[in-house]
């Protein structure tokens, strides 16, 4: 439903987006990740038809975003970064305005308006002027306008920015529900959001794609993939465990946190450290109230891919 081919954007001498090509299919939730200035928002704006590319092509639901802009935008909901709106309007007036622009009429208009007001919990502020709303409520109003026409495609630029933990949970739950019959692209710098809602992640750096994989596959690149993390009850046990576990053939490194009495055993690539670590624990009869096998650390992989000049502390990349 969305295809970009050789998409580029240049601002003077600065190449903000450099030859991006990817396709997103129905049912996918694509996380679009990158450091500040990597080109995330610029790419979202080009896909949404908000700015024109310097080169390349975007098609949405089979419509070229430049040659058939109205048709492409009619099947798309777009939440820009910052959720701009008309601050002098009330929430109700703004949603009515967006419904008019989207061509909603009669019973469909009433039904869609009621759905987004309920889903985004806007009843308490429905008659309040947008300029007087909190950042969180403004974000929810932005989501409501993106959803009001029930689009096939959702482009969400930092959808949970400014929301409290409960509101973030509700928005992520909503995205998961919507993804059952929609295509969703989420631009975010919040890595936990990738775990919560995304089926696929693209990481860009300096305007170019440096990774395009599932979140699990990205985590598997981490040096902490299948690392064993445990917590002890006694400081002397932590010290003894650090010594004994570091000596295991399966373990490449041991990291300790003395304040929390935690230890992480990092395995050699392709080796399983868990059986050997648990055998050492049993042999010494240590008190270990917590033990788990890590899937990997996405933040470490992200740093290694977006800041390649900085040593990633042994990341397997």
Protein Blocks (a to p, Z undefined) as FASTA:
>chain_A
ZZcehiacdehjbcfbghiacdddehiacdddddehilpmmmmmmmnomaccfbdcddee
hiafklmmmlmmmmpccddehiaadfkbcfklmmmmmmmmnopahjllmmmmmmmmmmno
pmlmmmgcfklpcfklmmmmmmmmmmmnopabdcdehklgoiafklmmmmmmmmmmmmmm
pccddddfbfklmmmmpcbdcddeehiafbdcdfklmmmmpmkgoiacdddfbfklmmmm
mmmmmmpmklmbdcddfklopacddddehiafklmmmmmmmmnopacfbccddfbjfklm
mmmmmmmmbcgehpaZZ
